[in-house]
Amino acid sequence: MFKERKPIEDVPIEFVLDTDTVLFYCKDFFRLLKMVDLLKYKMIRRRIFLYSLCIKRIKKEGLNKHDITFLVKSQQQFKEMTRRIDLYNEFIRGQELQKQQLEQATTMLKTKSN
């Protein structure tokens, strides 16, 4: 009911609650709203700080729209290449392990045949 902005005097009637309990819940609700607003403010403040840093750096480097687009695409390509390298390294480790196992099996077969 608080969220729906219903009159506070309707709450005790609707839920058969005493005034102190309703006031407690009401204060709690408004405290939560303030916390949500504070969190939103902090997130916006962090973003504004990040944006201002980016803008300063862009101005310092003399970048234009094309340069920025190129940098973002390059960063995405770099991340994709890093993922590929990780996958290839994992594959190579698997192949090396398989090679070791085959070498061990070959050695065991040679010792049994002698």
PLY file of the C-alpha trace (Angstrom):
ply
format ascii 1.0
element vertex 114
property float x
property float y
property float z
element edge 113
property int vertex1
property int vertex2
end_header
0.00 0.00 0.00
2.91 2.36 0.69
4.28 1.66 -2.76
0.87 2.35 -4.30
0.85 5.71 -2.44
-2.36 4.86 -0.57
-3.14 7.02 2.46
-1.29 5.84 5.55
-4.48 5.87 7.56
-5.93 3.13 5.32
-3.15 0.67 6.19
-4.19 -0.16 9.79
-7.78 -0.60 8.66
-6.87 -2.85 5.72
-4.50 -5.10 7.68
-5.92 -4.73 11.20
-2.66 -3.36 12.61
-1.95 -0.96 15.42
-0.60 2.51 14.66
2.94 1.85 15.96
3.32 -1.18 13.70
2.10 0.75 10.66
4.45 3.65 11.43
7.33 1.19 11.84
6.62 -0.34 8.42
6.13 3.09 6.89
9.47 4.38 8.21
11.12 1.15 7.05
9.62 1.55 3.57
10.82 5.14 3.26
14.25 4.17 4.53
14.43 1.54 1.78
13.40 4.11 -0.82
16.17 6.43 0.34
18.68 3.58 0.12
17.57 2.78 -3.43
17.92 6.45 -4.36
21.36 6.56 -2.76
22.49 3.48 -4.71
21.20 5.00 -7.96
23.05 8.22 -7.16
26.30 6.36 -6.49
26.01 4.40 -9.75
25.31 7.57 -11.73
28.20 9.35 -10.00
30.59 6.51 -10.92
29.42 6.61 -14.53
29.79 10.38 -14.75
33.32 10.08 -13.36
34.16 7.39 -15.93
32.64 9.42 -18.76
34.58 12.52 -17.73
37.82 10.52 -17.67
37.07 9.16 -21.14
36.26 12.60 -22.51
39.47 14.07 -21.06
41.52 11.26 -22.57
39.77 11.58 -25.94
40.51 15.31 -26.00
44.11 14.75 -24.89
44.72 12.16 -27.62
42.83 14.18 -30.24
40.59 11.25 -31.16
37.62 11.54 -33.49
34.55 9.35 -33.95
36.34 7.06 -36.43
39.30 6.58 -34.06
37.03 5.71 -31.14
35.04 3.22 -33.24
38.28 1.63 -34.42
39.57 1.34 -30.83
36.37 -0.27 -29.57
36.31 -2.78 -32.45
40.00 -3.53 -31.93
39.39 -4.17 -28.23
36.56 -6.56 -29.07
38.77 -8.37 -31.59
41.56 -8.55 -29.02
39.22 -10.15 -26.47
38.07 -12.68 -29.07
41.68 -13.51 -29.99
42.53 -13.95 -26.31
39.63 -16.41 -25.97
40.87 -18.29 -29.05
44.40 -18.44 -27.67
43.07 -19.85 -24.40
41.10 -22.50 -26.30
44.12 -23.42 -28.45
46.36 -23.61 -25.38
43.84 -25.90 -23.71
43.74 -28.08 -26.83
47.55 -28.20 -26.95
47.70 -29.24 -23.27
45.23 -32.01 -24.03
47.32 -33.16 -26.99
50.50 -33.11 -24.89
48.80 -35.19 -22.21
47.61 -37.66 -24.82
51.14 -37.80 -26.27
52.58 -38.57 -22.81
50.02 -41.31 -22.28
50.84 -42.85 -25.66
54.58 -42.66 -24.95
54.03 -44.40 -21.62
51.93 -47.09 -23.30
54.62 -47.55 -25.97
57.33 -47.84 -23.31
55.26 -50.41 -21.39
54.71 -52.46 -24.57
58.44 -52.37 -25.40
59.38 -53.55 -21.91
56.82 -56.38 -22.06
58.04 -57.53 -25.46
61.69 -57.67 -24.32
0 1
1 2
2 3
3 4
4 5
5 6
6 7
7 8
8 9
9 10
10 11
11 12
12 13
13 14
14 15
15 16
16 17
17 18
18 19
19 20
20 21
21 22
22 23
23 24
24 25
25 26
26 27
27 28
28 29
29 30
30 31
31 32
32 33
33 34
34 35
35 36
36 37
37 38
38 39
39 40
40 41
41 42
42 43
43 44
44 45
45 46
46 47
47 48
48 49
49 50
50 51
51 52
52 53
53 54
54 55
55 56
56 57
57 58
58 59
59 60
60 61
61 62
62 63
63 64
64 65
65 66
66 67
67 68
68 69
69 70
70 71
71 72
72 73
73 74
74 75
75 76
76 77
77 78
78 79
79 80
80 81
81 82
82 83
83 84
84 85
85 86
86 87
87 88
88 89
89 90
90 91
91 92
92 93
93 94
94 95
95 96
96 97
97 98
98 99
99 100
100 101
101 102
102 103
103 104
104 105
105 106
106 107
107 108
108 109
109 110
110 111
111 112
112 113
